[in-house]
Amino acid sequence: MSTGKILTIIVIGFALIQLVPYGRNHTNPPVTGEPSWDSERTRELFFKACRDCHSNETLWPWYANIAPASWLAQFDVDHGREYLNVSEWGRPEKNEGDESAEMVQEGKMPPFFYLPLHPEANLSDEEKRELIEGLQATFGTEHHETTHE
């Protein structure tokens, strides 16, 4: 197959995936509740590094309108809001921040793939320390008990 045909197939395929509706719902539901932050600084750092996936105040970047990046962005926001959403504090489903400090401390949050396109979320060591301490003060911590067999 010639390079021209391959390129044509790729362009047509890219155009066709734009028709898939998933990943285009960039609404931010209303804020119905917010935790009692231990300080304004904790809230500021949380919103700097975590807001886009863990609140209803997501700032949708331009590439979130182009598939397949739109699919990944929508999935990450949907999943993040389901797990922890500080804009729906007090909702009946599980919505607790007790693991959040641990996730930041272990480097699991924010995820590595988020940081290159969101440099504001790349906190300094001092900011991470402040955020971890603030999250622990705001949400507490989750203690995992282990059994030895």
Backbone torsions as a table, in degrees:
resi	resn	phi	psi	omega
1	MET	NA	138.4	-176.3
2	SER	-77.0	160.0	179.1
3	THR	-60.3	-38.9	179.4
4	GLY	-61.4	-42.0	179.3
5	LYS	-66.8	-42.5	179.1
6	ILE	-61.5	-45.2	179.2
7	LEU	-62.8	-40.3	178.4
8	THR	-62.7	-43.5	178.7
9	ILE	-62.4	-41.8	179.7
10	ILE	-64.2	-45.2	-179.4
11	VAL	-64.0	-43.7	178.7
12	ILE	-64.6	-43.2	177.7
13	GLY	-60.5	-43.5	178.4
14	PHE	-62.2	-42.7	178.3
15	ALA	-63.8	-41.4	-178.6
16	LEU	-66.3	-38.4	-179.0
17	ILE	-68.6	-17.3	176.1
18	GLN	-67.2	-18.8	-179.4
19	LEU	-80.2	-14.6	178.6
20	VAL	-69.5	123.2	-174.1
21	PRO	-72.9	-22.4	-178.5
22	TYR	-60.8	137.5	176.7
23	GLY	97.3	7.5	-178.0
24	ARG	-114.7	1.0	179.6
25	ASN	-86.5	84.2	-176.0
26	HIS	-99.7	40.6	176.4
27	THR	-85.2	149.3	173.1
28	ASN	-111.9	108.4	178.8
29	PRO	-58.1	162.6	-179.1
30	PRO	-66.0	152.8	174.0
31	VAL	-79.7	120.2	-177.5
32	THR	-109.0	-10.4	179.2
33	GLY	-177.0	158.0	178.5
34	GLU	-144.5	145.9	-179.5
35	PRO	-63.7	163.4	172.8
36	SER	-84.3	90.5	-178.3
37	TRP	-61.3	145.2	178.3
38	ASP	-69.5	-25.1	178.7
39	SER	-160.0	160.6	175.7
40	GLU	-64.9	-31.3	180.0
41	ARG	-64.3	-41.6	178.0
42	THR	-61.7	-45.5	179.1
43	ARG	-60.8	-44.1	179.9
44	GLU	-59.5	-46.6	-179.5
45	LEU	-68.5	-38.6	177.9
46	PHE	-61.2	-46.9	-178.9
47	PHE	-68.3	-28.9	177.4
48	LYS	-68.2	-40.4	-172.4
49	ALA	-106.4	-22.3	-167.8
50	CYS	-124.7	-13.4	-171.7
51	ARG	-53.4	-45.3	-171.1
52	ASP	-59.7	-32.3	-178.6
53	CYS	-107.8	-15.4	-173.4
54	HIS	-123.5	30.3	174.0
55	SER	-154.8	173.4	174.2
56	ASN	-94.5	21.5	-179.9
57	GLU	-118.4	39.5	-179.0
58	THR	-62.3	134.6	171.0
59	LEU	-97.9	105.5	-175.6
60	TRP	-80.2	118.8	178.7
61	PRO	-74.0	164.1	-177.4
62	TRP	-57.6	-38.6	-175.6
63	TYR	-71.4	-9.7	176.9
64	ALA	-74.7	2.2	176.7
65	ASN	-105.8	1.1	-175.5
66	ILE	-122.1	118.1	177.9
67	ALA	-70.7	145.0	5.2
68	PRO	-89.1	-3.4	178.7
69	ALA	-59.9	-34.6	179.5
70	SER	-62.5	-35.6	179.6
71	TRP	-65.6	-44.7	-179.3
72	LEU	-65.8	-43.1	179.8
73	ALA	-62.8	-45.6	-179.4
74	GLN	-63.0	-43.7	179.0
75	PHE	-60.7	-47.0	-178.2
76	ASP	-62.7	-41.9	179.8
77	VAL	-68.3	-45.8	178.8
78	ASP	-58.3	-46.7	-178.9
79	HIS	-65.9	-44.5	-179.8
80	GLY	-62.7	-43.9	178.6
81	ARG	-64.4	-35.9	179.6
82	GLU	-66.0	-39.7	-176.2
83	TYR	-76.0	-46.3	-179.5
84	LEU	-152.8	119.5	179.3
85	ASN	-134.1	107.2	-177.1
86	VAL	-74.2	-7.3	178.1
87	SER	-91.0	-6.1	178.7
88	GLU	-127.6	41.0	-176.7
89	TRP	-63.3	132.6	179.9
90	GLY	94.3	3.1	177.4
91	ARG	-65.9	156.4	-174.8
92	PRO	-65.4	-34.0	-179.1
93	GLU	-72.0	168.2	177.4
94	LYS	-59.2	124.5	179.2
95	ASN	-155.6	74.9	-174.1
96	GLU	-122.1	148.5	-179.2
97	GLY	-102.8	14.7	-172.3
98	ASP	-65.7	-16.7	177.0
99	GLU	-99.3	-5.6	-171.4
100	SER	-63.7	-42.3	179.9
101	ALA	-62.0	-42.5	179.2
102	GLU	-62.8	-40.6	-179.2
103	MET	-64.8	-38.8	177.9
104	VAL	-70.2	-43.4	-178.1
105	GLN	-61.8	-38.3	-179.2
106	GLU	-83.0	-1.2	179.1
107	GLY	78.5	13.3	179.6
108	LYS	-82.4	-23.1	178.8
109	MET	-131.6	139.2	-12.4
110	PRO	-66.4	153.5	-177.5
111	PRO	-64.7	148.9	-175.5
112	PHE	-55.5	-34.5	-175.9
113	PHE	-77.1	-13.8	179.3
114	TYR	-80.7	-34.6	-171.0
115	LEU	-64.1	-40.9	-178.1
116	PRO	-59.4	-34.4	-179.3
117	LEU	-94.5	-5.1	179.6
118	HIS	-135.1	69.6	-175.4
119	PRO	-60.8	-24.1	178.5
120	GLU	-63.4	-23.7	-179.8
121	ALA	-83.0	-7.9	-179.9
122	ASN	-84.1	88.0	-174.3
123	LEU	-75.1	148.7	174.0
124	SER	-69.6	168.0	178.3
125	ASP	-59.6	-39.6	179.2
126	GLU	-66.5	-42.9	178.2
127	GLU	-64.0	-40.0	177.0
128	LYS	-61.2	-44.2	179.1
129	ARG	-60.2	-45.8	178.9
130	GLU	-61.5	-43.6	-179.4
131	LEU	-64.4	-46.0	-180.0
132	ILE	-59.0	-47.8	179.7
133	GLU	-63.7	-39.8	179.3
134	GLY	-67.8	-39.2	177.8
135	LEU	-65.6	-40.4	177.6
136	GLN	-63.5	-40.5	179.6
137	ALA	-69.9	-34.0	-178.4
138	THR	-79.0	-48.3	-170.9
139	PHE	-107.0	-14.6	-171.8
140	GLY	82.3	-166.7	179.3
141	THR	-133.2	156.5	177.0
142	GLU	-101.7	128.4	178.7
143	HIS	-103.3	121.4	178.6
144	HIS	-94.5	119.9	177.2
145	GLU	-85.0	138.0	178.1
146	THR	-115.0	147.0	176.4
147	THR	-113.1	145.2	177.8
148	HIS	-107.5	128.4	-178.3
149	GLU	-110.5	NA	NA
